[in-house]
Amino acid sequence: MPKTFTQIPLTRPATPLLDTLTSPAELRRLPASRLEQVVDELREYLLYAVGQCGGHFGAGLGVVELTVALHYLYNTPDDRLVWDVGHQCYPHKILTGRREGITSIRQQDGLSGFPKRSESEYDTFGVGHSSTSISAALGMALGAEMAGSDRRAVAIIGDGAMTAGQAFEAMSHAAHTRSNLLVILNDNNMSISHNVGGLSNYFARIWASKSYIALREGGKKVLSTMPAAWDFIRRTEESMKNMVSPDMLFEAIGFNYIGPIDGHNVDELVRTLGNMRALEGPQLLHIYTTKGKGFAPAEADPVGYHAINKIEPKPKVQVAVPSQPKKPKYQDIFGQWLCDMAEQDKRLVGITPAMCEGSGMVEFSQRFPDRFHDVAICEQHAVTLAGGLACENQKPVVAIYSTFLQRGYDQL
């Protein structure tokens, strides 16, 4: 089991094994029995590094085991990993030769807080906020086919990114092309709910096993001349999966669905991914993780620890400073204005693309739930939805972070 930490270390922790891994190639030389030590050291070093400079926090902690397993099994950078949302990539950067530079993240002349192609050959696509990974990875898979290469493409999508329409548009196209693409749905309970239990884990291991795949494909060939028999077997298989997994949607789209499995069990991840790596066609692995895993305060408050500021050491001598009333933040003023206007006009409607807290709309959502719409990470839908409401003489107010507003008109 991974270690759980309760404090962010202010001094660099001892990471003797991690210090020897200057590239994923060196990670792949380790026996699988040592991966748990890599996980623990990587998580503790990540805590220290983000504490030194600030930055995105919870998402990276939640994918430590997955990052180790992917670089252990896939021949990166030749095999392509596309991280989505991009702020999951801190552990990936540490393992791909940027361990010392990670404390400069998001600073002038420092590392980017997201994957950046010009920064490293391991950063295969410039990923900003969310929901572009499947499209990009599919393009890479198609490109590999055109070049006659057997390299693999993997899209890791999570932290709410699967709620955007582009993700499903890309999956529909992937099913049509039948390209060798693996999509990993990192379900951290901030997006799609998961089905956790021994039975689902047991069936996930069966569905990903080589013997089951061989039996399934062999049976398909034998029964191809007996449509009625094959249809019966197929329906039986789907019913079994449906009993332990609510995500038959992915099978209906055309993906072979495996999961859900524990995303914090590195041995289980290596075993399952190792079996899936050789499978042909579009595959989807559903893992469940905990945002902020391994740091108890972040596990308890994943929203509050989505990102943190630099941790400053406390001065040895505490000087009494007269307390000053805190100035309200811009989003607090906006949220209060929104509530005031809603009291005066029943036609006012509040809309946000998954930024309720950051936009100061929590009180509005509680006081006027019938006039509040959180449309998930779908800025283009939020803008068009507001247009439809305005056509009906309502008064929509759309709250979007300025950096995300690009998606509101870029994808219309």
QUIDASUL-V931086 format. One record per helix or strand of 3 or more residues. SS is the DSSP state (H for helix, E for strand). FROM is the first residue (numbers start at 1). LEN is the number of residues. Records with the same first field share a line. If there is no record, write none. Layout:
BEGIN
SS: FROM-LEN ; FROM-LEN
END
This chain:
BEGIN
H: 18-3 ; 24-5 ; 32-22 ; 58-5 ; 64-10 ; 86-3 ; 90-6 ; 100-5 ; 133-14 ; 161-3 ; 165-13 ; 198-11 ; 210-16 ; 227-18 ; 248-6 ; 266-11 ; 296-5 ; 330-15 ; 362-6 ; 369-3 ; 379-13 ; 402-9
E: 80-5 ; 153-6 ; 181-7 ; 256-7 ; 283-6 ; 348-5 ; 372-3 ; 395-5
END
